[in-house]
Amino acid sequence: MDELIPTRTTLLERLKDWQDDSSWQEFFDTYWKLIYKVAVKGGLTEVEAQDVVQETMISAAKYIPTFKYDRSLGSFKGWLLNVTRWRISDQLKRRKALAMEEEPPREKTATDTCWLETMADPMSLNLEKLWDDEWEKNLLAVAVTKVKRRLEPEKYQIFDFYVNKGWAPEKVAEAFGISVNQVYMAKHRVTEMIKKEVERLKEEMV
């Protein structure tokens, strides 16, 4: 029976406490880049994408405190995608309205198509695939950042030079004054830490 008792509170549960600033900061740090990148790839400018991030976070702040998880109603991941989609749509509508106000009146020819009519519609874009792709990349990037903060700088640098920069293990060992075996061990340890952090992040948001 002890195994059925939750050993920790998920981030969604912690966010129900308005005063839990650290959890809200963790939520922002985890998801703002995801929302921003999807908004930009959805056709927005950097400024418009920043507004989407802000407005999506405001929507989350209003929604999460009363959130009750029900798998039959869909995942939080799906809900966040829908909110982001709506906010992207809002930005495009504002852009269109502003452009119509500024566009001087003119007669349209039979072959003339106003650029406003060809503006991308986020409802028709394949945002689900884009969201899924960016979701995985974002979780990995966040996990790496969190693990990096927990490690001594030199230990992460060994991993970074070997894995990300592609240095030969012998070169890394010589640069840091350690054995090649220690380079392999550093890679294994940091890789496992990152994998566990990715899993933790996935479990935090059901």
ABEGO torsion letter per residue (X at the ends): XAAABBABBBAAAAAABAABAAAAAAAAAAAAAAAAAAAAAAGBBAAAAAAAAAAAAAAAAAAAAABBBBAAAEBAAAAAAAAAAAAAAAAAAAAAAAAAAABBBBBBBAABBBAAAABBBAAABBAAAAAAAAAAAAAAAAAAAAAAAABBAAAAAAAAAAAAAGBBAAAAAAAAGBBAAAAAAAAAAAAAAAAAAAAAAAAABX
